[in-house]
Amino acid sequence: MRAAGLTAASQAASAASSAPAPNPAEGHSPRLLQELSGPLTGTGEAQPGSAVRMSTALQQATSAATSTTLNGVDVASFQHPGGAAIDWASVHGAGYDFAAIKATEGNYYTNKTYYASDAAAATAAGMYVAAYAFAIPNVSNGTSQADYLVNFASYKIGGRFLPVIADLEYDPYASTDGTNQCYGLSLGAMVTWISQFVAEIQKLTGQPPIIYTPASWWDTCTGNSTAFGKDMLWVPAYSAGTPGTLPAGWSTWTMWQYTSSGTVPGISGPVDLDYFSGGPQAEQTAVNTAAPVQIQTLNALAGQQVAYSATGLPPGLTMSSAGLITGTPTTAGSYQVTVTPSSSTAVLPASVSFTWEVTALAVGGEGTNGQLWVQVPQLGGGWHSLGGNLAAPPAVAAAPNTNGTSPVAPLFVITGTDGRLYLRSVSAGWQRLGPAGGSCLGGPAAVITGGTLTVACRGTNNALWENSATVPASGLPQFTTAWTNLGGVLTAGPAVAPVGGTLTFFARATTGRIYTRTLGSGFSPTPWTCAGAPAAALQAAAGATVFACQGTNHALWESVNGGAGWAAAVSLGGGLVGGPAVAAASQAPEFVAEGSNGAVWERTALTGWASLGGTVVGGVGAAALN
């Protein structure tokens, strides 16, 4: 999706041109330090203004979860102006429990003046420490730079020493080394370099490194690689309430660097500030969807023995004594989870609390055999065939059921191979959407509001057509009135959802631009340019309409209208095939899409992508059932 204003390339050029000169004594690249340098009121966990659309209840739960996070700092020799020492006792006394200390850069720089003394003083003060290597992938391979770090620092995990950190970010020397922000490496070469570093650190220390990387760099320089999603993530992001979109492959963050302009007693000048989170700030999972979550403590990361116990887990989930939550939730609802770690020494954090929302979704797609395949809680886990002969992805509609614990029954609307529309539910079989049935190109859109099912599609003349019918207490809706031609020239199936109480249609024009219109007004352009069919849904609990589509870069993009107009579009990453779907669950919207491997994937704005499995063709449809 493209929005009006600066392009990504011009923004990057502007950032690079105004950034200060690089310096190995700095902890990070000038571009990243600049991105993180805004006022503290605009970032961190406790600040309002997150772009994530959540219900009031989930916002409160997320805010409450911040009390279980820990504070940390990130330092380099730059934090010793004029040779000034860091008073680590004062740092720890001010409430900071961990520190990342720059040890090396590439294969040519070591922080020989301060690393050893800082690490010794910080651990003596009671803090946990991690050494980090600023990667320069165009000067030597990943194996040699991992060796360079471990040999210089004589690094061993244990006591109060955490796994090392691989700092992967913008090339600070791009203007002088003749390359680019990706160090001149191809996507495949960068992934290979990172794999070498990870494997060598694993071999030398017994644990893989924590990967520190901004989402924009990762997505650009690794091509949205998901190969490292099992490794812990330290994400730098200047944003409020949440780091926002995580790099591809990760569904949660372990550490978050939220500013480069912090002030800490005992440290001269500005310093990077970080959070450590022992668990998710908020978790959201669909019924019957696997939900592995690993709880972490600084003690356990440093090799200490820690046991865990939990209360409040959703039914169907269990937690091992090592802190791994596994299983599939079976019952929709909101659950307050508290995990308590125990060890022979004080554990940090002392407890981990978060809200786990279990949503009920109906997801449908065209299978490789041309039939409708669905995941719905009424049929249990896994994919189930409901037959039919589809010519495009289905529409899925359900009546609003805000905070419902029992899922409502969904309806499925498809374009058949004969071009006509058909309708069914989980229990009632296929019937023509008629007798006033229309003929459509591509997949339809459908929504239930006020007891009425509205269906829209791209007609055989490429115009937008719509019709509606009352949803009966039993049986399927009967469409008895003529279809209405709303005009336009569509190049994909439309979307339909209420916006500010008015039913609104979203249509992709021949330019790829998305236009909106209502039954009473004509088409108006939006800033969005999309590939494939758009999606939209009303999240009733938050009073907001959520729009999504596959952007021109094939990532998922979303925008929210909470009543004051559409917010700037935000990328949620991924590599999509076909149009996505929005299932506006009560607490936070779920996004469902076909991935490049043909499987169905889902995510929220709070959590990353999780596979729902299956194999579909051309996109998906979905609706929230609670």
C-alpha positions in Angstrom: 0.0 0.0 0.0 1.3 3.5 -0.8 0.2 6.6 1.0 0.5 10.1 -0.1 3.7 11.9 0.9 7.4 10.9 1.0 8.3 7.6 -0.6 10.4 5.1 1.5 13.4 5.9 -0.7 13.2 9.7 -0.2 12.6 9.2 3.6 15.7 7.0 3.8 17.7 9.5 1.8 16.5 12.4 4.1 17.4 10.4 7.2 20.8 9.5 5.9 21.7 13.1 4.8 20.8 14.6 8.2 22.4 12.0 10.4 25.8 12.6 12.1 29.0 10.9 10.9 29.5 7.3 12.0 31.8 6.5 14.9 32.8 3.0 16.2 32.6 4.5 19.7 28.9 4.9 19.2 26.6 2.0 20.1 24.6 2.1 16.9 24.5 3.6 13.4 23.7 7.3 13.0 20.5 6.6 11.2 19.2 4.3 13.9 20.2 6.7 16.7 18.4 9.4 14.9 15.2 7.3 14.5 15.3 6.7 18.3 16.0 10.2 19.3 12.6 11.7 19.8 11.2 13.0 23.1 10.5 10.4 25.8 6.9 11.5 25.9 6.5 9.9 22.5 7.7 6.4 23.3 7.8 3.6 25.8 5.2 1.4 27.3 3.2 3.7 29.5 2.5 6.3 26.8 -0.9 6.6 25.0 -1.1 6.9 21.2 -0.2 3.5 20.0 -1.3 2.8 16.4 -2.5 -0.6 17.6 -6.3 -0.7 17.7 -7.4 -2.4 20.9 -10.5 -2.4 23.0 -10.4 -0.4 26.3 -10.2 -3.6 28.2 -7.2 -4.9 26.3 -5.5 -1.5 26.5 -5.8 -1.6 30.3 -4.5 -5.2 30.4 -1.5 -4.3 28.3 -0.8 -1.3 30.5 -1.0 -3.5 33.6 1.5 -6.0 32.0 4.2 -3.3 31.9 4.6 -3.6 35.6 6.3 -7.0 35.0 8.9 -5.7 32.5 12.4 -4.7 33.5 14.5 -1.6 32.6 17.9 -1.7 31.0 20.5 0.4 29.3 22.7 0.0 26.2 26.2 1.6 26.3 29.4 1.9 24.3 32.6 3.8 24.8 30.6 6.9 23.7 29.0 6.9 27.2 32.5 7.7 28.7 32.9 11.3 27.5 36.4 12.6 28.4 37.1 9.2 30.1 34.3 9.6 32.6 33.4 6.4 34.4 29.9 5.0 34.6 28.7 4.6 38.2 27.0 1.3 37.8 25.8 1.2 41.4 23.9 4.4 40.7 22.5 2.9 37.5 21.2 -0.2 39.3 20.0 1.8 42.2 17.8 3.9 39.7 16.0 0.7 38.8 18.0 -0.7 35.8 18.5 -4.4 35.9 20.4 -5.2 32.7 22.9 -3.7 30.4 24.1 -4.4 26.8 27.7 -3.3 26.3 29.3 -2.9 22.9 32.3 -5.1 22.6 33.2 -5.2 19.0 32.5 -3.9 15.5 33.2 -5.9 12.4 36.7 -7.5 12.6 38.6 -4.3 13.3 37.3 -2.6 16.5 37.2 -3.6 20.1 36.0 -1.6 23.0 39.2 -2.4 24.8 39.2 0.6 27.1 35.8 0.2 28.7 34.1 -3.2 27.9 35.8 -5.3 30.6 35.6 -2.7 33.3 32.0 -1.9 32.5 31.0 -5.5 32.5 32.7 -6.2 35.8 31.3 -3.2 37.5 27.8 -3.7 36.2 27.7 -7.4 37.4 29.2 -6.4 40.7 26.4 -3.9 41.2 23.9 -6.7 40.7 23.0 -6.2 37.0 22.9 -8.7 34.2 25.1 -8.0 31.2 25.3 -9.0 27.5 28.1 -8.2 25.1 27.2 -7.2 21.6 28.9 -7.2 18.3 28.0 -4.5 15.7 28.0 -6.6 12.6 29.7 -5.3 9.4 28.9 -8.1 7.0 30.9 -6.7 4.1 34.3 -6.9 5.8 34.4 -10.6 6.8 32.0 -13.6 7.2 29.7 -14.2 10.1 31.8 -17.0 11.6 34.9 -14.8 11.9 33.0 -11.9 13.5 31.4 -14.2 16.0 34.9 -15.5 16.9 36.2 -12.0 17.1 33.6 -11.1 19.7 33.9 -14.2 21.9 37.7 -14.2 21.8 38.0 -10.5 22.7 35.5 -10.7 25.6 36.4 -14.2 26.7 32.7 -14.6 26.8 30.9 -17.3 28.7 27.2 -17.4 29.6 26.6 -17.8 33.3 26.5 -16.0 36.6 25.1 -12.7 35.4 26.2 -12.9 31.8 23.4 -13.3 29.2 23.6 -14.6 25.7 25.5 -12.3 23.4 23.8 -10.0 20.9 24.1 -9.7 17.2 23.5 -6.1 16.3 22.2 -6.1 12.7 21.3 -2.7 11.3 21.9 0.0 8.8 25.5 0.3 7.4 26.9 3.4 9.1 29.6 3.6 6.4 27.3 3.3 3.3 28.3 6.8 2.1 32.0 5.9 2.1 32.2 2.2 1.4 30.2 2.5 -1.9 27.5 0.1 -0.9 24.1 0.7 0.7 22.2 0.2 4.0 22.5 -3.6 3.4 26.3 -3.5 3.1 26.0 -4.3 -0.5 25.0 -7.9 0.2 22.2 -9.7 -1.6 19.2 -11.0 0.4 20.5 -14.5 0.3 24.0 -13.5 1.2 22.8 -11.6 4.2 20.8 -14.5 5.5 23.8 -16.7 5.0 26.0 -14.3 6.9 23.5 -14.2 9.8 23.3 -18.0 9.8 27.1 -18.2 10.1 27.2 -15.8 13.0 24.3 -17.6 14.9 25.8 -21.1 14.4 29.3 -20.0 15.6 27.9 -18.2 18.7 25.8 -21.3 19.4 28.9 -23.5 19.1 31.1 -21.2 21.2 28.7 -20.2 24.0 26.1 -23.0 24.0 23.3 -20.5 23.2 22.3 -18.7 20.0 22.6 -14.9 20.1 19.9 -12.5 20.8 19.2 -10.7 17.4 19.0 -6.9 17.6 17.5 -5.5 14.5 15.0 -2.8 13.3 12.0 -4.1 11.3 12.7 -1.8 8.3 16.3 -3.0 8.0 15.4 -6.7 8.4 12.6 -6.6 5.9 14.8 -4.8 3.3 18.1 -6.6 3.8 16.9 -10.1 4.5 13.8 -10.1 2.3 11.5 -10.7 5.2 13.4 -13.8 6.2 11.6 -15.9 8.8 14.6 -18.3 9.4 15.5 -16.8 12.8 12.1 -16.6 14.5 13.1 -19.1 17.2 15.9 -16.8 18.3 15.2 -14.1 20.8 14.5 -10.6 19.4 15.8 -7.3 20.7 13.9 -4.7 18.6 14.7 -1.0 18.4 11.6 1.1 17.7 10.6 4.6 18.6 6.9 4.2 19.3 4.4 4.3 22.1 2.8 1.4 23.9 4.3 -1.3 21.6 7.3 -1.6 19.3 4.8 -1.8 16.5 5.4 -4.2 13.5 8.1 -6.7 14.4 10.6 -8.0 11.9 9.4 -11.0 9.8 9.6 -14.3 11.6 8.9 -13.0 15.1 5.6 -13.0 16.9 6.9 -11.4 20.1 9.9 -9.4 21.5 12.1 -10.2 24.4 13.8 -6.8 24.6 12.8 -3.4 23.2 15.1 -0.4 22.8 12.7 2.5 22.7 14.9 5.6 22.8 18.5 6.8 22.3 18.0 10.0 24.4 17.4 8.6 27.9 18.9 10.1 31.1 20.1 7.7 33.8 21.9 8.5 37.1 25.5 7.4 36.9 25.8 7.8 33.1 27.1 11.0 31.5 25.0 12.3 28.6 22.2 10.6 26.6 21.9 6.8 26.7 19.8 4.1 25.0 17.0 2.8 27.2 15.4 -0.7 26.9 12.8 -3.0 28.3 13.0 -6.7 29.0 9.7 -8.6 28.9 9.5 -12.1 30.4 6.4 -12.8 28.3 3.9 -11.2 25.8 2.4 -7.9 26.8 -0.8 -9.3 25.5 -1.5 -12.5 23.7 -4.3 -13.2 21.3 -5.0 -16.6 19.8 -7.8 -18.2 17.8 -9.7 -21.2 19.2 -8.1 -24.5 18.2 -4.9 -22.7 17.1 -1.5 -23.8 18.5 -0.2 -21.2 20.9 3.4 -21.8 22.1 4.7 -19.1 24.4 8.1 -19.2 26.2 8.3 -17.3 29.5 11.8 -15.9 30.1 13.7 -14.5 33.1 17.1 -12.9 33.2 18.2 -15.6 35.6 17.3 -18.4 33.1 19.0 -16.6 30.2 22.1 -16.5 32.3 22.0 -20.2 32.8 20.5 -20.3 36.3 17.9 -23.0 37.2 14.4 -21.5 37.3 11.1 -23.3 37.7 7.7 -21.8 36.6 4.1 -22.1 37.6 1.1 -20.4 36.1 -2.5 -19.5 36.9 -5.3 -18.4 34.7 -4.2 -20.2 31.5 -7.0 -20.6 28.9 -8.5 -24.1 28.8 -6.5 -26.4 26.6 -3.1 -24.9 27.5 -0.5 -26.1 29.9 2.9 -24.9 31.0 6.1 -26.9 31.6 8.3 -26.3 34.6 10.7 -24.7 32.1 8.2 -22.0 31.3 7.0 -23.2 27.9 3.2 -22.8 27.4 1.8 -25.2 24.8 -1.5 -26.7 23.6 -4.5 -25.2 21.7 -7.0 -23.1 23.5 -10.5 -24.6 23.3 -12.8 -21.9 24.8 -13.2 -18.3 23.6 -12.8 -15.6 26.3 -10.5 -13.3 28.1 -8.0 -14.8 30.6 -5.7 -13.1 33.0 -2.5 -15.2 33.1 0.1 -14.9 35.9 3.4 -16.8 35.8 5.5 -17.1 38.9 9.2 -18.1 38.5 11.2 -19.5 41.4 14.9 -20.1 42.0 17.5 -20.2 44.7 18.1 -16.5 44.1 15.8 -13.6 43.5 14.2 -13.9 40.0 13.9 -11.1 37.6 11.1 -10.4 36.8 9.5 -11.8 40.0 6.3 -12.5 38.0 4.9 -12.2 34.5 1.3 -11.2 34.0 -0.6 -10.6 30.8 -4.1 -11.0 29.3 -4.7 -13.8 26.9 -7.6 -13.2 24.5 -8.9 -16.4 22.9 -11.0 -15.4 19.8 -13.4 -17.5 17.7 -12.8 -17.1 14.0 -14.3 -18.5 10.9 -11.8 -18.8 8.1 -12.4 -20.0 4.6 -10.5 -20.5 1.4 -10.6 -22.2 -1.9 -8.7 -25.5 -1.7 -6.6 -27.0 -4.4 -9.6 -29.2 -5.3 -11.8 -26.1 -5.9 -14.0 -26.8 -2.8 -14.6 -24.6 0.2 -12.3 -25.5 3.1 -12.9 -23.9 6.5 -11.7 -23.6 10.0 -14.5 -22.9 12.4 -14.8 -23.8 16.2 -18.2 -25.5 15.6 -16.4 -28.2 13.6 -13.4 -28.6 16.0 -9.7 -28.1 15.1 -8.2 -28.4 11.7 -9.5 -27.8 8.2 -12.9 -29.1 7.0 -14.3 -29.3 3.5 -17.8 -27.9 3.0 -17.9 -28.8 -0.7 -18.9 -26.5 -3.5 -17.2 -25.4 -6.7 -15.4 -22.1 -6.1 -14.0 -19.7 -8.7 -12.4 -17.4 -6.2 -11.9 -16.9 -2.4 -15.1 -16.9 -0.3 -16.7 -14.2 1.8 -17.3 -15.0 5.4 -19.9 -13.1 7.4 -21.2 -13.3 11.0 -23.5 -11.3 13.2 -21.7 -9.0 15.7 -21.1 -10.9 19.0 -19.1 -8.4 21.2 -17.3 -10.2 24.0 -19.4 -13.3 23.4 -18.1 -16.6 25.0 -20.1 -18.8 22.6 -19.3 -18.3 18.9 -22.0 -17.2 16.6 -22.7 -19.2 13.4 -21.0 -17.9 10.2 -22.3 -17.7 6.7 -20.2 -18.4 3.6 -20.8 -16.8 0.3 -19.0 -17.9 -2.9 -18.8 -17.2 -6.6 -19.3 -20.6 -8.3 -17.5 -21.8 -11.4 -20.6 -20.8 -13.3 -20.2 -17.1 -12.1 -23.3 -17.3 -9.9 -23.3 -16.6 -6.1 -24.0 -19.4 -3.6 -24.6 -19.4 0.1 -24.3 -21.9 3.0 -23.7 -22.2 6.7 -21.9 -24.8 8.7 -25.0 -26.9 9.0 -27.1 -25.9 6.0 -25.9 -26.9 2.6 -25.4 -24.9 -0.6 -28.2 -22.9 -2.2 -28.3 -20.3 -4.9 -28.1 -16.8 -3.5 -31.5 -15.9 -5.0 -33.9 -16.2 -6.6 -32.5 -12.8 -7.6 -29.0 -14.2 -7.9 -26.3 -12.1 -9.5 -23.3 -13.1 -11.6 -19.9 -12.0 -10.4 -16.2 -11.9 -11.3 -13.9 -12.9 -8.5 -14.7 -13.2 -4.9 -17.7 -11.5 -3.2 -17.8 -9.4 0.0 -20.4 -9.9 2.8 -21.3 -8.3 6.1 -24.1 -8.7 8.6 -25.3 -5.5 10.3 -28.6 -5.0 12.2 -29.8 -8.5 11.2 -29.2 -7.8 7.5 -26.8 -9.6 5.2 -25.3 -7.3 2.6 -23.4 -8.9 -0.3 -21.3 -7.0 -2.8 -19.3 -8.1 -5.8 -17.6 -7.1 -9.1 -20.2 -7.6 -11.8 -19.6 -9.1 -15.2 -19.5 -5.4 -16.4 -16.7 -4.7 -13.9 -19.0 -2.4 -11.9 -19.7 -2.6 -8.2 -23.0 -4.4 -7.4 -24.8 -5.0 -4.1 -27.9 -6.6 -2.6 -29.2 -7.4 0.9 -31.6 -9.7 2.7 -32.8 -10.2 6.2 -31.0 -13.0 8.2 -33.8 -15.3 9.5 -33.8 -16.9 12.9 -33.3 -20.3 11.2 -32.4 -21.2 7.6 -30.5 -19.1 5.1 -31.3 -15.6 3.9 -33.3 -15.3 0.7 -32.4 -12.5 -1.7 -35.7 -11.5 -3.4 -34.9 -7.9 -4.6 -33.0 -6.8 -7.7 -29.3 -6.0 -7.5 -28.2 -2.4 -7.4 -25.4 -1.2 -9.8 -23.2 1.2 -7.9 -21.0 1.9 -10.9 -17.2 2.2 -11.0 -14.7 0.0 -12.8 -13.3 -2.7 -10.5 -10.2 -4.8 -11.0 -10.8 -7.1 -8.0 -13.4 -8.1 -5.6 -14.7 -5.4 -3.2 -14.9 -5.1 0.6 -17.8 -3.9 2.7 -18.1 -2.7 6.3 -19.7 0.0 8.4 -17.7 3.2 8.8 -19.0 5.6 11.4 -22.4 3.8 11.3 -22.7 4.0 7.5 -22.3 0.9 5.3 -19.3 1.6 3.1 -17.9 -0.2 0.0 -14.2 -0.4 -0.8 -13.2 -1.0 -4.5 -9.9 -1.3 -6.3 -9.8 0.8 -9.5 -7.8 0.1 -12.6 -4.8 2.1 -11.2 -4.8 0.0 -8.1 -6.1 2.9 -6.0 -8.8 2.1 -3.5 -12.0 4.1 -3.7 -14.8 4.1 -1.2 -18.5 4.9 -1.5 -21.8 4.4 0.3 -25.3 3.7 -0.9 -26.0 7.4 -0.9 -22.8 8.9 -2.1 -20.4 8.4 -5.0 -16.8 7.1 -5.1 -14.0 9.0 -3.3 -10.3 8.1 -3.6 -8.2 7.0 -0.6 -4.4 7.3 -0.3 -4.1 3.5 -0.6 -2.8 1.6 -3.6 -3.2 -2.2 -3.3 -2.5 -5.4 -5.0 -5.6 -7.6 -5.1 -8.9 -7.4 -3.3 -9.2 -5.2 -0.2 -10.7 -6.2 3.2 -12.5 -4.3 5.9 -14.5 -5.0 9.1 -16.0 -3.1 12.0 -14.5 -3.8 15.5 -17.7 -3.1 17.5 -16.0 -3.1 20.9 -13.6 -0.3 19.9 -16.0 1.4 17.6 -13.4 1.3 14.8 -13.3 0.1 11.2 -10.2 -1.7 10.2 -9.1 -1.8 6.5 -6.4 -4.1 5.1 -4.9 -5.1 1.8 -1.9 -6.5 0.2 0.5 -3.6 -0.5 2.4 -3.2 -3.7 5.4 -4.7 -1.8 3.2 -7.8 -1.1 3.2 -7.1 2.7 0.0 -6.7 4.7 -1.0 -3.1 5.3 -3.7 -1.8 7.6 -5.4 1.4 8.5 -7.9 2.2 11.2 -10.8 4.7 11.4 -12.0 5.2 14.9 -14.3 8.0 14.0 -11.9 10.8 13.3 -10.8 9.7 9.8 -8.4 7.1 8.6 -5.0 6.8 10.3 -1.8 6.5 8.3 -1.4 3.1 6.8 0.9 0.7 8.8 2.8 -2.3 7.4 2.3 -5.5 9.3 4.8 -7.4 7.2 4.5 -10.8 5.6 4.5 -11.9 2.0 0.9 -12.2 0.8 -0.7 -14.0 -2.1 -4.1 -12.6 -2.9 -6.3 -10.4 -0.7 -6.3 -10.7 3.1 -9.2 -10.9 5.4 -10.0 -8.9 8.6 -11.8 -10.6 11.4 -12.6 -7.8 13.9 -12.6 -9.7 17.2 -13.9 -7.9 20.3 -10.5 -7.2 21.8 -8.2 -6.7 18.8 -8.6 -7.4 15.1 -7.2 -10.5 13.5 -5.7 -10.5 10.0 -5.7 -13.6 7.9 -3.9 -14.1 4.6 -2.5 -16.7 2.2 1.3 -16.8 2.5 3.7 -17.3 -0.4 3.8 -21.1 0.5 0.0 -21.4 -0.1 -0.7 -21.9 3.7 -3.1 -19.7 5.7 -1.5 -17.4 8.2 -3.0 -15.2 10.9 -1.7 -12.3 13.0 -2.8 -9.4 15.1 -1.3 -6.0 15.5 0.1 -7.2 18.8 1.5 -10.6 17.8 3.3 -11.8 14.7 2.4 -14.3 12.1 1.3 -17.8 13.0 0.5 -20.5 10.5 -3.0 -22.0 10.4 -1.8 -24.6 7.9 -3.8 -25.8 4.9 -3.3 -24.9 1.3 -5.6 -22.4 -0.4 -5.7 -20.6 -3.8 -5.8 -16.9 -4.3 -6.6 -15.5 -0.9 -9.0 -16.1 2.1 -12.1 -14.9 3.8 -12.6 -14.6 7.6 -15.0 -13.3 10.2 -14.9 -12.9 14.0 -17.4 -15.0 15.9 -17.0 -13.2 19.2 
